[in-house]
Amino acid sequence: MNAVHDSMARQGLVRPQDGRMIAGVCAGLARRFGLDPWIARLLFVLILFVIPGSQILIYPVLWILMPAEKHEWAATPAPPTTF
């Protein structure tokens, strides 16, 4: 499973920490393809009308396969305390 996560992360398919509605799948797809997240969500719903039921399978699979975005926190020293 780590190989799949690493492959998707290299391709830019990650679920961002900010801008999520449910799991961040549409936001991650939008970021990868340079779209606004709302456009990706709208396209996702429109495809539901064209191919009924497809998103019921696709969304959970992408939720599992797309890794969550990792924040790299910079180590900053704590400010000095004064009494």
C-alpha positions as CSV (number, residue, x, y, z in Angstrom):
1,M,0.0,0.0,0.0
2,N,2.9,2.3,0.7
3,A,4.1,1.9,-2.9
4,V,0.7,3.1,-4.2
5,H,0.7,6.1,-1.8
6,D,4.3,7.0,-2.8
7,S,3.4,6.8,-6.5
8,M,0.3,9.0,-6.1
9,A,2.3,11.5,-4.0
10,R,5.0,11.7,-6.7
11,Q,2.3,12.5,-9.2
12,G,0.8,15.2,-7.0
13,L,-2.3,13.3,-6.0
14,V,-2.6,14.0,-2.3
15,R,-5.6,15.0,-0.1
16,P,-4.8,18.5,1.2
17,Q,-5.3,19.3,4.9
18,D,-7.1,22.6,4.0
19,G,-10.1,23.0,1.7
20,R,-11.6,19.6,2.4
21,M,-15.3,19.0,2.4
22,I,-15.4,15.3,3.3
23,A,-12.1,13.7,2.8
24,G,-10.3,16.0,0.4
25,V,-10.5,13.8,-2.7
26,C,-12.0,16.4,-5.0
27,A,-9.7,19.1,-3.6
28,G,-6.7,16.9,-4.2
29,L,-7.8,16.2,-7.8
30,A,-8.5,19.9,-8.4
31,R,-5.1,20.8,-7.1
32,R,-3.4,18.2,-9.3
33,F,-5.1,19.3,-12.5
34,G,-5.1,23.1,-11.7
35,L,-8.8,23.5,-11.1
36,D,-10.8,25.3,-8.5
37,P,-12.0,22.7,-5.9
38,W,-15.7,23.7,-6.5
39,I,-15.3,23.0,-10.2
40,A,-13.9,19.5,-9.4
41,R,-16.8,18.9,-7.0
42,L,-19.3,20.1,-9.7
43,L,-17.8,17.8,-12.3
44,F,-17.9,14.9,-9.8
45,V,-21.6,15.4,-9.3
46,L,-22.3,15.9,-13.0
47,I,-20.5,12.6,-13.8
48,L,-22.8,11.0,-11.3
49,F,-25.8,11.9,-13.6
50,V,-24.0,10.5,-16.6
51,I,-22.8,7.3,-15.0
52,P,-25.1,6.7,-12.0
53,G,-23.5,5.1,-9.0
54,S,-19.9,5.4,-10.2
55,Q,-18.9,7.8,-7.5
56,I,-20.2,5.5,-4.8
57,L,-17.3,3.2,-5.8
58,I,-14.7,5.8,-7.0
59,Y,-14.7,8.2,-4.1
60,P,-14.0,5.7,-1.3
61,V,-11.3,4.0,-3.4
62,L,-9.6,7.3,-4.0
63,W,-10.0,8.2,-0.3
64,I,-8.1,5.0,0.5
65,L,-5.5,5.3,-2.2
66,M,-4.7,9.0,-2.1
67,P,-2.3,9.8,0.7
68,A,-3.0,12.7,3.0
69,E,-0.8,15.8,2.6
70,K,2.0,15.9,5.0
71,H,2.9,19.2,6.7
72,E,6.5,19.6,7.5
73,W,6.6,21.6,10.6
74,A,9.7,23.8,11.0
75,A,11.3,23.4,14.4
76,T,11.3,26.9,15.9
77,P,12.7,27.6,19.3
78,A,10.2,28.5,22.0
79,P,10.1,32.2,22.9
80,P,11.9,33.0,26.1
81,T,9.6,33.3,29.1
82,T,9.8,36.2,31.5
83,F,8.5,36.3,35.0
